[in-house]
């Protein structure tokens, strides 16, 4: 069976493209009787991606899933499939973009945070955190990972120093601003954290984590009304933030009682 070669996205792991449906239909007509070809064409088409996703649910290995998807799909095709009416296809395409995509997939994953299907939303939230770290070149990404490890180890001063150096090199790297904002917040430097959160959101308007952290800063500074605005913005971007929603409700009640 002849394969139609197509371009592969930036982070794809294999060079081959996916056979076009039109070519597949012609091949079916060639090998089957006319009556069988008509029956085959009448069957609803389910992309291979859905089958690969069902396999993933069994083995739960995202690396294996990513390799399998990259053999047959480009990033552009995966982005197109996020618009499918079939929720399994949407889940699979969002998971695949989280595995294979770079920062260019940010807008697609950001839109999927408001998908009507809870499974899609959950996969989008996991995937978007991943692609936020995939901006820049390999050195800049490696430096970000060092910063993230320093933050996890509560070594905020060193993390701030490294983040500041990386921001000087790559001021468009939104996640670096966000990591420095978190360090400032943890260090009690709330005004500085707000400044960095704003910059992260200016670069990446889908950065719901920066919006939520900015709201926390305003609470610490005794400004609940500004905190409400930030929490509402975070929830518009990602309505799945139940902790933020609970804080929003609590603040609204507190202000109403005043």
C-alpha positions as CSV (number, residue, x, y, z in Angstrom):
1,X,0.0,0.0,0.0
2,X,1.4,3.3,-1.1
3,X,2.0,5.9,1.8
4,X,1.7,9.6,1.3
5,X,4.7,11.3,2.9
6,X,3.9,14.5,4.8
7,X,6.0,17.0,6.8
8,X,6.6,16.3,10.4
9,X,6.3,18.8,13.2
10,X,9.1,20.2,15.3
11,X,9.0,17.7,18.1
12,X,7.7,14.7,16.1
13,X,9.7,11.5,16.6
14,X,9.2,9.9,13.2
15,X,9.6,11.0,9.6
16,X,6.5,9.4,8.1
17,X,3.1,11.1,7.4
18,X,-0.4,9.7,7.6
19,X,-2.2,8.4,4.5
20,X,-4.8,10.7,3.2
21,X,-8.4,9.5,3.5
22,X,-8.9,10.0,-0.2
23,X,-5.9,7.7,-1.0
24,X,-7.2,5.2,1.5
25,X,-10.6,5.2,-0.2
26,X,-9.1,4.7,-3.6
27,X,-7.0,1.7,-2.3
28,X,-10.1,0.2,-0.8
29,X,-12.0,0.4,-4.1
30,X,-9.1,-1.2,-5.9
31,X,-8.9,-4.3,-3.6
32,X,-12.5,-4.8,-2.9
33,X,-15.6,-5.5,-5.0
34,X,-17.7,-2.5,-6.0
35,X,-20.4,-3.4,-3.5
36,X,-17.9,-3.9,-0.7
37,X,-16.3,-0.5,-1.5
38,X,-19.6,1.2,-1.1
39,X,-20.1,-0.4,2.3
40,X,-16.6,0.5,3.4
41,X,-17.2,4.1,2.4
42,X,-20.4,4.3,4.3
43,X,-18.7,3.2,7.6
44,X,-18.0,6.2,9.9
45,X,-14.3,7.1,9.8
46,X,-12.5,6.9,13.1
47,X,-8.9,8.2,13.0
48,X,-6.1,5.9,14.0
49,X,-5.4,8.4,16.7
50,X,-8.5,7.3,18.6
51,X,-7.2,3.7,18.5
52,X,-3.8,4.8,19.8
53,X,-5.5,6.6,22.6
54,X,-7.4,3.5,23.6
55,X,-4.1,1.6,23.7
56,X,-2.7,4.3,25.9
57,X,-5.5,3.9,28.4
58,X,-4.3,0.3,28.8
59,X,-0.5,0.9,29.1
60,X,-0.5,4.5,30.5
61,X,2.9,5.1,28.8
62,X,2.9,8.7,27.4
63,X,6.3,8.2,25.8
64,X,5.1,5.1,23.9
65,X,1.9,7.0,22.9
66,X,3.9,9.9,21.7
67,X,6.2,7.8,19.5
68,X,3.2,5.9,18.0
69,X,1.4,9.2,17.2
70,X,4.5,10.9,15.7
71,X,4.8,8.2,13.1
72,X,1.5,9.0,11.5
73,X,0.5,12.6,12.5
74,X,2.0,16.0,12.1
75,X,1.5,18.7,14.7
76,X,-0.7,20.6,12.3
77,X,-3.0,17.6,11.9
78,X,-3.2,17.1,15.7
79,X,-4.2,20.7,16.1
80,X,-6.9,20.3,13.5
81,X,-8.2,17.2,15.3
82,X,-8.7,19.2,18.5
83,X,-11.8,20.5,16.8
84,X,-13.3,17.1,16.3
85,X,-16.9,16.5,17.4
86,X,-15.7,13.2,18.9
87,X,-14.5,13.6,22.4
88,X,-12.1,10.6,22.3
89,X,-10.4,12.2,19.2
90,X,-10.2,15.5,21.1
91,X,-8.7,13.9,24.2
92,X,-6.2,12.0,22.0
93,X,-5.1,15.0,20.1
94,X,-4.7,17.1,23.2
95,X,-2.7,14.4,24.9
96,X,-0.5,14.1,21.8
97,X,0.2,17.8,21.6
98,X,1.2,17.7,25.3
99,X,3.6,15.0,24.5
100,X,5.0,16.2,21.2
101,X,4.2,19.9,20.9
102,X,6.3,22.9,21.7
103,X,5.3,26.4,22.8
104,X,3.5,26.9,19.5
105,X,0.8,24.5,20.8
106,X,0.0,26.9,23.7
107,X,-3.0,28.6,22.0
108,X,-4.6,25.3,21.1
109,X,-4.1,23.8,24.6
110,X,-5.3,27.1,26.1
111,X,-8.5,27.0,24.1
112,X,-9.0,23.4,25.1
113,X,-9.1,24.4,28.8
114,X,-12.7,25.5,28.1
115,X,-13.7,22.3,26.2
116,X,-17.1,20.9,27.2
117,X,-15.5,17.6,28.0
118,X,-13.9,17.3,31.4
119,X,-11.4,14.8,30.2
120,X,-10.2,17.1,27.4
121,X,-9.9,20.0,30.0
122,X,-7.8,17.8,32.4
123,X,-5.4,16.7,29.6
124,X,-5.1,20.3,28.4
125,X,-4.2,21.5,31.8
126,X,-1.5,18.9,32.1
127,X,-0.2,19.5,28.6
128,X,-0.1,23.3,28.7
129,X,2.1,23.2,31.8
130,X,4.5,21.1,29.8
131,X,4.6,23.3,26.7
132,X,5.2,26.4,28.8
133,X,8.6,25.0,29.5
134,X,9.4,24.3,25.8
135,X,10.0,27.8,24.6
136,X,13.5,28.9,23.8
137,X,16.5,26.9,22.7
138,X,17.8,23.7,24.4
139,X,20.2,25.7,26.7
140,X,17.4,28.1,27.9
141,X,15.1,25.1,28.5
142,X,17.8,23.4,30.5
143,X,18.3,26.6,32.6
144,X,14.6,26.8,33.3
145,X,14.6,23.2,34.6
146,X,17.4,24.1,37.0
147,X,15.3,27.0,38.2
148,X,12.3,24.8,38.7
149,X,14.3,22.4,40.8
150,X,15.7,25.2,42.9
151,X,12.1,26.4,43.5
152,X,11.1,22.9,44.5
153,X,14.0,22.8,46.9
154,X,12.9,26.2,48.4
155,X,16.2,27.8,47.3
156,X,14.4,31.0,46.3
157,X,17.4,33.4,46.3
158,X,19.4,31.3,43.9
159,X,16.4,30.7,41.8
160,X,15.7,34.4,41.5
161,X,19.3,35.0,40.6
162,X,19.3,32.4,37.8
163,X,15.9,33.5,36.6
164,X,17.0,37.1,36.4
165,X,20.0,36.0,34.3
166,X,17.8,34.0,32.0
167,X,15.3,36.8,31.6
168,X,18.1,39.0,30.4
169,X,18.9,36.5,27.7
170,X,15.3,35.5,26.8
171,X,12.9,38.2,28.0
172,X,10.1,36.6,26.0
173,X,10.2,33.3,28.0
174,X,7.0,33.7,30.0
175,X,7.5,30.7,32.3
176,X,10.8,32.1,33.6
177,X,8.9,35.3,34.7
178,X,6.3,33.0,36.3
179,X,8.9,31.1,38.3
180,X,10.6,34.2,39.5
181,X,7.2,35.6,40.5
182,X,6.6,32.5,42.6
183,X,10.0,33.0,44.3
184,X,9.1,36.6,45.1
185,X,5.8,35.5,46.5
186,X,7.3,32.8,48.7
187,X,9.9,35.4,49.9
188,X,7.1,37.9,50.9
189,X,8.0,40.3,48.0
190,X,4.4,40.7,46.8
191,X,4.8,43.8,44.7
192,X,7.7,42.2,42.8
193,X,5.7,39.0,42.3
194,X,2.7,41.0,40.8
195,X,5.1,42.7,38.4
196,X,6.5,39.4,37.2
197,X,3.0,37.8,37.0
198,X,1.8,40.7,34.8
199,X,4.8,40.2,32.5
200,X,4.2,36.5,32.3
201,X,0.6,37.2,31.3
202,X,1.6,39.9,28.8
203,X,3.8,37.3,27.0
204,X,1.4,34.4,27.5
205,X,-2.2,35.4,27.9
206,X,-3.2,31.8,28.7
207,X,-1.0,31.7,31.9
208,X,-3.8,31.1,34.4
209,X,-1.2,30.2,37.1
210,X,0.3,33.7,36.9
211,X,-3.2,35.2,37.2
212,X,-4.0,33.1,40.2
213,X,-0.7,33.9,41.9
214,X,-1.2,37.6,41.3
215,X,-4.6,37.3,43.1
216,X,-2.8,35.7,46.1
217,X,-0.4,38.6,46.2
218,X,-3.3,41.1,46.3
219,X,-4.8,39.2,49.2
220,X,-1.5,39.5,51.1
221,X,-1.4,43.2,50.3
222,X,-4.9,43.7,51.7
223,X,-6.5,44.4,48.3
224,X,-9.4,41.9,48.0
225,X,-11.1,43.7,45.1
226,X,-8.0,43.4,42.9
227,X,-7.6,39.8,44.0
228,X,-11.2,39.1,42.8
229,X,-10.3,40.5,39.4
230,X,-7.3,38.2,39.2
231,X,-9.1,35.1,40.3
232,X,-11.9,35.8,37.8
233,X,-9.3,36.2,35.0
234,X,-7.7,32.9,36.1
235,X,-11.0,31.1,36.0
236,X,-11.9,32.5,32.6
237,X,-8.7,31.0,31.3
238,X,-9.1,27.7,33.2
239,X,-12.5,27.0,34.8
240,X,-11.1,23.9,36.4
241,X,-9.3,25.7,39.2
242,X,-11.5,24.6,42.0
243,X,-9.2,26.1,44.7
244,X,-9.3,29.4,43.0
245,X,-13.1,29.2,42.6
246,X,-13.4,28.5,46.4
247,X,-11.3,31.6,47.2
248,X,-13.3,33.7,44.8
249,X,-16.6,32.7,46.5
250,X,-15.1,33.3,50.0
251,X,-13.9,36.8,49.0
252,X,-17.2,37.7,47.4
253,X,-19.0,36.7,50.6
254,X,-16.5,38.6,52.8
255,X,-16.9,41.8,50.7
256,X,-20.7,41.4,50.8
257,X,-20.7,41.2,54.6
258,X,-18.6,44.3,55.0
